[in-house]
Amino acid sequence: MSKEKETNTKITKSKKGVSKMMYFTTPIYYVNDAPHIGHVFTTVNADFLTRFYKSLGYDTYFLTGTDEHGQKIAKAAQQANKTPREFTDTIVPKFFDVLNKMHIEINHFIRTTDPEHEALVQKWFQKFYDNGDIYKGKYKGKYCVDCEGYYGDDELLPGDLCPNHKKPVSVMEEETYFFKLSKYEFYVKELFAKKDFILPEKYKGEAHQRLSQGLKDVSISRKSTDWGVKVPFDKEHVVWVWFDALINYISGLQGKEQYWPATHILGKDIFWFHAVLWPAMLKAMNYEPPRFFVHGWWTTNGTKMSKSLNNFIPPETLTKYGVDEARYFLLRQMPCGEDSDFNSKFFEERYLELSNTVGNLINRVAIIAQKNYIDLTKDYPIEKSIQIEIDKTIKEVKDDLDSFKVQGAIMKIMSLGQFLNKYTNDTEPWKLVKTNKEKASVVVYNLVLGINLLTLLLEPCMPEKMKEARKIFRFKAEKITDIYILSTKKIKPEKVLEIEPKILFPMIMKFEF
Ligand SMILES: [Zn+2]
C-alpha cells in the first residue's frame, strides 16, 4: 500500500486499540425528485465501500440525506398546496424507504432543514464574513430558476437557453453576498494537481479546462426566495442552496469530526461545485480537503435517462429479480470512469454469473461434504494454491477499492470463485472420497475455507444473500479480519459442525424489464 493512497484515512487510538477511519458520503438528494436508479447507484456504491472497509477492520462513517431548500422546492410545494417543510416531509420518507429496501446501512441521515445543520451553516457564513471571505455586492446575470444558478454567456445554448434544461433563462439583478472563490484559485489548482484528489483521473479533464480560465467569486445568497437558511446578519437574504447543502458533510458528522476528511461519491454531472467551491470553503475554515470518487451515468437500452423522457428506472423495477441481485448488477456492470447500460440481456449475464460461479459452487461443496460425512472440525493443512489465491485476491481487491475500481474489485472476487470451481473440477472430491477419504477431506476443507472468504468478500455487495450463503455452513465470522489477518496473511479457518445445502440463485427462465 503506497502512502499516497492512504491520504484519506486517519489512524486513531481508542481504548480498543488502533483503527483506521474512513468517511463516505453521497450527495444529499434534492427532494423534488422521486428516488431512481441514479440515487440508488451512488448510494449502493457508498454502502458497498463502507461495508468493505468495515470488514477490513476500519472504523467507518456513512452519511446520506436530503437537500430541502431553495426556490425549486418552494415552487413545487406551492404547486402541491403545502408549505415547503410539509412538502419535504412527504418526500423524505420515500428516500428513507429506498435505503431500507436496498439493504443500505447508514450512520446518519441528514436533512438540510435539521436545526443543527441550519445552525452550522449560519456559523460558517458568519465566520467567512468576519474573516473577509464574504462581501456584499451586486450581481447581474442570466439565471435559470430550475438550476437555481447563473450562467455565463459562453455556457448558454443558442437563444439563451439553460444548458441543462434547454429552457430560456431570465436576466436577474440582485444584491447578493459573494464568496471570494478567486482567493482560493491557487489552492484549488494545487489540489487538482494531486494524484488522488479526483478518481478516476479522466473526470479531471473538463474541470481542468474551466479552472484554467480562472475562478470568479460566487454569489452565495438570494433575496428571491425565503425558503432557506437566513443569513445571520442580514435577514433579507437566504444562503444559496448549494452553499448550504455542501456544509452537510460536516454537520452530518454530528460532532464526530475525527472522521474527516471524507471520500465523496458522486455522479460526473455535479462534481464541479463539489471539487472547486467545497474545498475552497473548507480551506477557509481550516479543514483538510476531501477526496472525490466520480462515477458515470446509466442509460437504458442505449437511451440516456432523463426527467423529460421520464425513463428513469425506479427501485421497484431494479429489484424485480432480488435486491442483492440488483446491487450486484449495478456494482459489477459499470466500468470505472464509463457509462453503462441497464437492460435485460446484461442483467441475465450477471445473474448467470452469480448462479454459476457462486451458487453452484456453494451448493456442490455443501452436498459433497454432507453426503460423505466429511469431518470439518479437524485441522487440515491449508493448500498452498488456495492460500496464494486468497492472498492475491484480498490484496488486489483492496488496491482496486482504494482507487474506486468497484467493477474491477468485484471481478477479482468472482475470480476467486472461478478458481474454487476449477479446484473442485480438478480434484474431483466426489470421486476421491471413494478411494482416499483423508485426501478428499483435505480438499473439501480447503473448499469450505475458500467459500468462507468468498462469501465474506461478497457480503458488502450482497449483504443479505451472503448471510444466507454463510448460514449453509453456520459460519460465525462477521468480518474478513475475523479469519484473515491482513498484515501477516494468516488464515484462521473456522470449524464447521453442521451443513444445510440450499439453492441461492434459482434458475430464472426469462429476464424482462
Ligand atoms: Zn437550468
Boltz pocket constraint, residues with backbone or C-beta under 6 A from the ligand:
constraints:
  - pocket:
      binder: B
      contacts: [[A, 144], [A, 145], [A, 146], [A, 147], [A, 148], [A, 162], [A, 163], [A, 164], [A, 165], [A, 166]]
      max_distance: 6.0
